[in-house]
Amino acid sequence: MKIALASPPFPSSIDHGLQLLEKFAGDAARGGAEIICFPESFIPGYPGMGYAIESRTPEALEMALEKAQLIAKSHNIALILPMDGYIADCIYNLAYVISGTGELLGYQTKNQLDPSEDELWTAGVARKVFEINGLKFGITICHEGFRYPESVRWSACNGAHIVFHPHLTGSNETGQHYHTFGAKENPYYEKAMMMRALENTIYFASVNYASTYQESASAVIAPDGSCVKHQQYGEAGVLIVDIDPSKGSGMLAKRFKSNLYL
C-alpha cells in the first residue's frame, strides 16, 4: 500500500491552506497513494505562525472542512487533516479522517497538550483506531507522540498497523540546519520516532512542515525502527512510501503486561 506524507510551508490563511491541500492531495493521488497525512494544526495553521486569529471561528473551520471533503472526493484519496475544531463550544487540536469518497470518518483529538498550549486548546479524552482500505491506523499529535509513548502503544494494542504523527518542530526565524536523519547532534525527535515504531512493532509516520530551520524530517519508520524514507529538511513536497501492513503486527505492544503498572 502506498501512503503519502505532506510537508507544506506554513499556510498564511485558510484559503492558502486549502490551496496547498488541493495541490499535495493531487500529487499524492497521481503517485498512487491511497491516504495522505498533513502536519499538526494545518488549517487554519499553528498559532503564532502568521495567520489571522479570526480564522478560528466555528463557521470558518466548518467551511474549510467541507471543502477538504470535496478535495478528497475529487482526487479519490483519503485525508488525515489536522485542524482546529469545535466540540460543544470548546476548541480542540484534532485530526479529521476523510475517506476517498469525501466521507468524514471521525477525528482524533490531541489529548496530551504541551504546557504552552493549555490556553490555546482543550485537551481531548479519547483515542480511536481508523481503517482505510484495510489499513488500520491510529493518530497521535506532536507532543503526545514524542513524550507520551502510551498514546502510540494504545493504537498498536488495538490493532493499528501504523500510527500517523502530525507535528510541528522548527520555525522560519531561528535555529540550526540539519542534514542527516537521526544524527546524534540532531534534536531527539527523530530518535523518538524510531522508538515508537520499534517498541511497538508497527510503522510510524511522522509529518512536519517544511520550515527554514526544521528540527525533524517527515519520515516513515519501519516496525524494526529503521527509516524507510524521509523528506529532505526544508523541502516542501509529498513523500510517497510503500508499506506492507502485515509487517505492522504490533507484536511487542501486545505483549505489554498492563496489570504490572496499575
C-alpha positions, 0 to 999 in steps of 0.5 A: 500500500502506498501512503503519502506524507505532506510537508507544506510551508506554513499556510498564511490563511485558510484559503492558502491552506486549502490551496496547498491541500488541493495541490499535495492531495493531487500529487499524492493521488497521481503517485498512487497513494491511497491516504495522505497525512498533513502536519499538526494544526494545518488549517487554519495553521499553528498559532503564532505562525502568521495567520489571522486569529479570526480564522478560528471561528466555528463557521470558518473551520466548518467551511474549510472542512467541507471543502477538504471533503470535496478535495478528497472526493475529487482526487479519490484519496483519503485525508488525515487533516489536522485542524482546529475544531469545535466540540460543544463550544470548546476548541480542540487540536484534532485530526479529521479522517476523510475517506476517498469518497469525501466521507468524514470518518471521525477525528482524533483529538490531541489529548496530551497538550504541551504546557504552552498550549493549555490556553490555546486548546482543550485537551481531548479524552479519547483515542480511536483506531481508523481503517482505510482500505484495510489499513488500520491506523491510529493518530497521535499529535506532536507532543503526545507522540514524542513524550507520551509513548502510551498514546502510540502503544494504545493504537498498536494494542488495538490493532493499528498497523501504523500510527500517523504523527502530525507535528510541528518542530522548527520555525522560519526565524531561528535555529540550526540546519540539519542534514542527516536523519537521526544524527546524534547532534540532531534534536531527539525527535527523530530518535523518538520516532524510531522508538515508537515504531520499534517498541511497538512493532508497527510503522510510524509516520511522522509529518512536519512542515517544511520550515527554514530551520526544521528540527525533524524530517517527515519520515516513515519508520519501519516496525524494526525502527529503521527509516524507510524514507524521509523528506529532505529538511526544508523541502516542501513536497509529498513523500510517497512510501510503500508499506506492507501492513502485515509487517505492522503486527504490533507484536511487542505492544501486545505483549505489554503486561498492563496489570504490572503498572496499575 
